[in-house]
Amino acid sequence: MTWNLWWRFGPRWDDRQPGILATLDRLRPDLVALQEVWAGDGTSQAHQLAEELGMHAVFASPSYPPAPDQAGFDLGIAVLSRWPILDHEAPVMPARHRSWDPVALTVRVEHPAGPLPIVAACLDYGVPYTDDRIAQGDFIAGLATDPRFDGPCPVLLMGDLNAAVDSPVLRGVGDVLTDAWIAGGGAPDAITLPSTHPSAPLEAGPQMVDQRIDHIFFRPGREDQHVLVEGVQIAGDPIGGIHPSDHRAVVADLRWRG
């Protein structure tokens, strides 16, 4: 599962937190990539969610967008895992137009079949900086195809990639990885950043608003491995009339053999 949690943005952000937890608790995904995650006061949103759900967590920053100067709270990305986390790194992505160094997150978890690699990311949303966006797409594609991640499990690339699947930003990703949504028979008109949200960022424009910009991609871990996508869904409906986030989550069920 991948989900942008909208940090502490929007009106009464704290009222959204129970809905985030309830959604994760209902779906119980084995692995979750999270974006716009807050951290501060010696903890992070990811670690609090992991504690409630009985999962493991790792957090990295900085990411997109820049965190407002709000009592020292950071903004980053995270991975939650049902299984223990073996190791993780936070490589810096190319970003010539920004004053900070955004990171991706690579994680290996202790899946019963062996190490399972995850690349989690949130790419630049600035359409005028599409040179950086394309460079970042190529960068995360390079991470996901690193031979050190070859092994008994597929490699997963998950995140808010701030681009539709047919965008030039993701051309490098689509050349070497499989879009789980398409492989799982997901609706071609699926949306993860809807204009119908009360606080929809309409200024982001048609490249992102009312598009599927949150993604799960994968590749086999070895040449004789066959990965099946048994189902996909969009999640994150309002709970008690409150939207947990301005993004919808993407969920995919994967099975592999070989």
C-alpha positions as semicolon CSV with decimal commas, in nm:
position;residue;x (nm);y (nm);z (nm)
1;M;0,000;0,000;0,000
2;T;0,113;0,357;-0,065
3;W;-0,049;0,667;0,085
4;N;0,027;1,037;0,112
5;L;-0,092;1,138;0,462
6;W;-0,104;1,519;0,404
7;W;0,129;1,594;0,696
8;R;-0,030;1,845;0,939
9;F;-0,189;2,042;0,655
10;G;-0,554;2,134;0,623
11;P;-0,808;2,239;0,882
12;R;-0,803;2,045;1,211
13;W;-0,534;1,805;1,096
14;D;-0,550;1,613;1,424
15;D;-0,911;1,513;1,353
16;R;-0,785;1,320;1,048
17;Q;-0,552;1,094;1,245
18;P;-0,813;0,842;1,370
19;G;-0,930;0,793;1,010
20;I;-0,576;0,721;0,894
21;L;-0,533;0,458;1,164
22;A;-0,878;0,309;1,104
23;T;-0,810;0,276;0,730
24;L;-0,477;0,100;0,788
25;D;-0,630;-0,119;1,058
26;R;-0,913;-0,227;0,825
27;L;-0,685;-0,310;0,533
28;R;-0,393;-0,449;0,737
29;P;-0,137;-0,422;0,455
30;D;0,191;-0,609;0,502
31;L;0,392;-0,317;0,364
32;V;0,310;0,053;0,344
33;A;0,497;0,344;0,186
34;L;0,391;0,675;0,341
35;Q;0,453;1,030;0,221
36;E;0,405;1,370;0,390
37;V;0,471;1,209;0,727
38;W;0,537;1,431;1,028
39;A;0,815;1,380;1,281
40;G;0,899;1,566;1,600
41;D;0,903;1,547;1,980
42;G;1,118;1,235;1,961
43;T;0,876;1,033;1,748
44;S;0,711;1,026;1,407
45;Q;0,365;0,964;1,270
46;A;0,497;0,643;1,113
47;H;0,630;0,510;1,443
48;Q;0,305;0,595;1,621
49;L;0,105;0,412;1,354
50;A;0,344;0,114;1,367
51;E;0,302;0,090;1,743
52;E;-0,076;0,088;1,712
53;L;-0,072;-0,170;1,432
54;G;0,205;-0,397;1,563
55;M;0,434;-0,313;1,272
56;H;0,790;-0,189;1,220
57;A;0,872;0,160;1,090
58;V;1,152;0,365;0,939
59;F;1,136;0,739;0,861
60;A;1,357;0,963;0,646
61;S;1,360;1,332;0,554
62;P;1,355;1,587;0,399
63;S;1,096;1,531;0,132
64;Y;0,831;1,728;-0,056
65;P;0,683;1,976;0,011
66;P;0,900;2,177;0,253
67;A;0,765;2,165;0,607
68;P;0,631;2,495;0,737
69;D;0,810;2,634;1,040
70;Q;0,572;2,469;1,283
71;A;0,724;2,407;1,624
72;G;1,009;2,205;1,479
73;F;0,806;1,933;1,310
74;D;0,975;1,770;1,012
75;L;0,818;1,632;0,692
76;G;0,941;1,311;0,533
77;I;0,864;0,968;0,396
78;A;0,836;0,634;0,573
79;V;0,786;0,261;0,536
80;L;0,577;0,040;0,764
81;S;0,637;-0,334;0,757
82;R;0,470;-0,636;0,909
83;W;0,815;-0,795;0,921
84;P;1,134;-0,663;1,086
85;I;1,342;-0,415;0,890
86;L;1,684;-0,552;0,799
87;D;1,840;-0,226;0,681
88;H;1,761;0,103;0,513
89;E;1,927;0,393;0,333
90;A;1,813;0,744;0,240
91;P;1,987;0,837;-0,088
92;V;1,960;1,199;-0,199
93;M;1,764;1,253;-0,521
94;P;1,867;1,505;-0,789
95;A;1,706;1,845;-0,725
96;R;1,880;2,137;-0,894
97;H;1,596;2,384;-0,837
98;R;1,541;2,331;-0,465
99;S;1,721;2,463;-0,161
100;W;1,703;2,130;0,022
101;D;1,819;1,778;-0,062
102;P;1,512;1,550;-0,090
103;V;1,571;1,183;-0,016
104;A;1,426;0,855;-0,132
105;L;1,414;0,557;0,104
106;T;1,540;0,206;0,031
107;V;1,442;-0,063;0,277
108;R;1,492;-0,438;0,299
109;V;1,246;-0,626;0,519
110;E;1,275;-0,976;0,660
111;H;1,004;-1,146;0,455
112;P;0,965;-1,522;0,523
113;A;1,090;-1,598;0,170
114;G;1,399;-1,380;0,213
115;P;1,491;-1,011;0,198
116;L;1,220;-0,804;0,029
117;P;1,343;-0,469;-0,110
118;I;1,132;-0,154;-0,119
119;V;1,205;0,181;-0,277
120;A;0,979;0,453;-0,133
121;A;0,972;0,804;-0,274
122;C;0,787;1,129;-0,317
123;L;0,890;1,315;-0,632
124;D;0,893;1,688;-0,698
125;Y;0,551;1,834;-0,775
126;G;0,677;2,153;-0,944
127;V;0,575;2,132;-1,310
128;P;0,822;2,413;-1,403
129;Y;1,095;2,186;-1,263
130;T;1,011;1,890;-1,482
131;D;1,380;1,843;-1,560
132;D;1,427;1,753;-1,192
133;R;1,111;1,543;-1,194
134;I;1,235;1,337;-1,490
135;A;1,580;1,304;-1,331
136;Q;1,419;1,183;-1,009
137;G;1,205;0,931;-1,197
138;D;1,517;0,792;-1,361
139;F;1,694;0,795;-1,024
140;I;1,435;0,583;-0,845
141;A;1,417;0,348;-1,145
142;G;1,792;0,301;-1,103
143;L;1,747;0,227;-0,733
144;A;1,476;-0,032;-0,799
145;T;1,686;-0,211;-1,062
146;D;2,007;-0,217;-0,855
147;P;2,142;-0,576;-0,880
148;R;2,205;-0,580;-0,504
149;F;1,827;-0,612;-0,465
150;D;1,808;-0,925;-0,681
151;G;1,684;-1,219;-0,477
152;P;1,393;-1,437;-0,371
153;C;1,136;-1,154;-0,352
154;P;1,017;-0,891;-0,599
155;V;1,145;-0,535;-0,571
156;L;0,871;-0,282;-0,495
157;L;0,872;0,088;-0,588
158;M;0,596;0,279;-0,409
159;G;0,507;0,638;-0,349
160;D;0,349;0,965;-0,444
161;L;0,535;1,014;-0,771
162;N;0,342;1,330;-0,861
163;A;0,293;1,218;-1,219
164;A;0,047;1,009;-1,417
165;V;0,174;0,676;-1,537
166;D;0,201;0,798;-1,899
167;S;0,392;1,113;-1,803
168;P;0,751;1,166;-1,927
169;V;0,843;1,182;-1,557
170;L;0,777;0,809;-1,522
171;R;0,899;0,694;-1,862
172;G;1,221;0,558;-1,714
173;V;1,024;0,378;-1,441
174;G;0,777;0,224;-1,685
175;D;1,058;0,102;-1,909
176;V;1,199;-0,129;-1,640
177;L;0,916;-0,189;-1,390
178;T;0,554;-0,306;-1,406
179;D;0,266;-0,086;-1,291
180;A;0,074;-0,301;-1,042
181;W;-0,247;-0,106;-1,103
182;I;-0,253;-0,194;-1,472
183;A;-0,131;-0,550;-1,412
184;G;-0,408;-0,598;-1,156
185;G;-0,683;-0,480;-1,390
186;G;-0,739;-0,148;-1,216
187;A;-0,977;0,102;-1,373
188;P;-0,794;0,323;-1,627
189;D;-0,972;0,634;-1,497
190;A;-0,872;0,581;-1,131
191;I;-0,783;0,899;-0,941
192;T;-0,570;0,946;-0,631
193;L;-0,569;1,330;-0,612
194;P;-0,937;1,420;-0,660
195;S;-1,063;1,771;-0,726
196;T;-1,370;1,684;-0,520
197;H;-1,171;1,698;-0,194
198;P;-1,269;2,010;0,007
199;S;-0,904;2,120;0,018
200;A;-0,795;1,989;-0,323
201;P;-0,474;2,159;-0,443
202;L;-0,628;2,282;-0,766
203;E;-0,325;2,500;-0,829
204;A;-0,130;2,180;-0,902
205;G;-0,303;2,174;-1,240
206;P;-0,433;1,901;-1,471
207;Q;-0,106;1,706;-1,474
208;M;-0,179;1,600;-1,116
209;V;-0,532;1,687;-1,008
210;D;-0,787;1,419;-1,103
211;Q;-0,503;1,186;-1,201
212;R;-0,357;0,866;-1,056
213;I;-0,026;1,003;-0,930
214;D;0,032;0,755;-0,646
215;H;0,180;0,429;-0,763
216;I;0,303;0,079;-0,688
217;F;0,554;-0,063;-0,937
218;F;0,746;-0,388;-0,916
219;R;0,999;-0,612;-1,086
220;P;1,083;-0,980;-1,029
221;G;1,377;-1,044;-0,801
222;R;1,523;-1,300;-1,041
223;E;1,470;-1,405;-1,398
224;D;1,268;-1,721;-1,325
225;Q;1,026;-1,544;-1,090
226;H;0,668;-1,478;-1,199
227;V;0,482;-1,204;-1,012
228;L;0,101;-1,198;-1,018
229;V;-0,113;-0,903;-0,913
230;E;-0,425;-1,062;-0,769
231;G;-0,613;-0,740;-0,700
232;V;-0,586;-0,363;-0,670
233;Q;-0,801;-0,101;-0,503
234;I;-0,821;0,265;-0,411
235;A;-0,865;0,334;-0,038
236;G;-0,900;0,628;0,199
237;D;-1,272;0,710;0,196
238;P;-1,401;0,967;0,446
239;I;-1,470;0,827;0,791
240;G;-1,733;1,002;0,998
241;G;-1,748;1,270;0,731
242;I;-1,374;1,347;0,761
243;H;-1,127;1,282;0,479
244;P;-0,817;1,113;0,624
245;S;-0,602;1,279;0,354
246;D;-0,630;1,483;0,037
247;H;-0,480;1,183;-0,147
248;R;-0,632;0,840;-0,192
249;A;-0,425;0,532;-0,119
250;V;-0,332;0,260;-0,368
251;V;-0,338;-0,103;-0,255
252;A;-0,212;-0,407;-0,448
253;D;-0,211;-0,777;-0,358
254;L;0,094;-0,954;-0,501
255;R;0,181;-1,321;-0,521
256;W;0,496;-1,464;-0,675
257;R;0,650;-1,799;-0,755
258;G;0,975;-1,928;-0,897
